[in-house]
Amino acid sequence: MTDEIQAANAEALKHLTGLSEPKDDWSDEKKMKAIEKMYQELSDPKHPVAIAMERQKTVKEVRIIEGLDE
């Protein structure tokens, strides 16, 4: 299925480089804020990850897995 994802220009993983991870010594609150910020950034419809995830819905195998063609 990798070829189909590439053909649809829907590779999300290549856009996930350089993400920072919450540190073990951070408080739970600080970790949650960092995760929420990252989620908001990646979910922005203009972000390459969000665009790739939307494009994946055009791939037949993804549509089957996601139950989009029922």
C-alpha beads as a LAMMPS data file, in Angstrom:
LAMMPS data file: protein, C-alpha beads

70 atoms
69 bonds

1 atom types
1 bond types

-500.0 500.0 xlo xhi
-500.0 500.0 ylo yhi
-500.0 500.0 zlo zhi

Masses

1 110.0

Atoms # bond

1 1 1 0.000 0.000 0.000
2 1 1 3.022 2.283 0.313
3 1 1 3.078 2.780 -3.452
4 1 1 -0.564 3.845 -3.430
5 1 1 0.067 6.336 -0.613
6 1 1 3.056 7.751 -2.487
7 1 1 1.110 7.944 -5.740
8 1 1 -1.617 9.925 -3.975
9 1 1 1.027 12.260 -2.509
10 1 1 -0.358 11.298 0.892
11 1 1 2.743 10.467 2.940
12 1 1 2.235 11.902 6.412
13 1 1 5.289 10.442 8.161
14 1 1 7.780 12.463 6.142
15 1 1 6.299 15.614 7.696
16 1 1 6.750 14.420 11.272
17 1 1 10.489 14.947 11.528
18 1 1 11.757 17.389 14.096
19 1 1 8.806 17.088 16.457
20 1 1 9.733 17.614 20.066
21 1 1 8.791 15.051 22.688
22 1 1 7.557 15.792 26.187
23 1 1 10.408 15.281 28.635
24 1 1 10.171 12.869 31.546
25 1 1 10.959 15.616 34.037
26 1 1 8.077 17.825 32.828
27 1 1 4.932 18.045 34.902
28 1 1 1.868 16.261 33.572
29 1 1 0.286 19.641 32.904
30 1 1 3.246 20.795 30.821
31 1 1 3.217 17.504 28.883
32 1 1 -0.494 17.850 28.156
33 1 1 -0.051 21.438 26.967
34 1 1 2.785 20.386 24.646
35 1 1 0.733 17.501 23.250
36 1 1 -2.304 19.734 22.738
37 1 1 -0.186 22.342 20.962
38 1 1 1.286 19.685 18.673
39 1 1 -2.168 18.236 17.981
40 1 1 -3.544 21.667 17.087
41 1 1 -0.605 22.344 14.786
42 1 1 -0.832 18.990 12.976
43 1 1 -4.632 19.245 12.699
44 1 1 -4.555 22.624 10.978
45 1 1 -6.037 22.006 7.498
46 1 1 -3.088 23.904 6.000
47 1 1 -0.466 21.696 7.697
48 1 1 1.196 19.101 5.428
49 1 1 0.233 16.250 7.802
50 1 1 -3.450 17.192 7.738
51 1 1 -3.321 17.539 3.960
52 1 1 -1.661 14.122 3.601
53 1 1 -4.200 12.481 5.911
54 1 1 -7.038 13.918 3.840
55 1 1 -5.402 12.726 0.622
56 1 1 -5.124 9.221 2.071
57 1 1 -8.904 9.028 1.877
58 1 1 -8.543 8.789 -1.901
59 1 1 -6.607 5.514 -1.635
60 1 1 -8.862 2.487 -2.091
61 1 1 -7.192 0.415 0.643
62 1 1 -7.404 3.255 3.155
63 1 1 -11.075 3.760 2.354
64 1 1 -11.702 0.065 3.031
65 1 1 -9.799 0.123 6.327
66 1 1 -11.526 3.315 7.434
67 1 1 -14.940 1.951 6.411
68 1 1 -15.544 4.878 4.068
69 1 1 -17.006 2.769 1.263
70 1 1 -19.718 0.985 3.211

Bonds

1 1 1 2
2 1 2 3
3 1 3 4
4 1 4 5
5 1 5 6
6 1 6 7
7 1 7 8
8 1 8 9
9 1 9 10
10 1 10 11
11 1 11 12
12 1 12 13
13 1 13 14
14 1 14 15
15 1 15 16
16 1 16 17
17 1 17 18
18 1 18 19
19 1 19 20
20 1 20 21
21 1 21 22
22 1 22 23
23 1 23 24
24 1 24 25
25 1 25 26
26 1 26 27
27 1 27 28
28 1 28 29
29 1 29 30
30 1 30 31
31 1 31 32
32 1 32 33
33 1 33 34
34 1 34 35
35 1 35 36
36 1 36 37
37 1 37 38
38 1 38 39
39 1 39 40
40 1 40 41
41 1 41 42
42 1 42 43
43 1 43 44
44 1 44 45
45 1 45 46
46 1 46 47
47 1 47 48
48 1 48 49
49 1 49 50
50 1 50 51
51 1 51 52
52 1 52 53
53 1 53 54
54 1 54 55
55 1 55 56
56 1 56 57
57 1 57 58
58 1 58 59
59 1 59 60
60 1 60 61
61 1 61 62
62 1 62 63
63 1 63 64
64 1 64 65
65 1 65 66
66 1 66 67
67 1 67 68
68 1 68 69
69 1 69 70
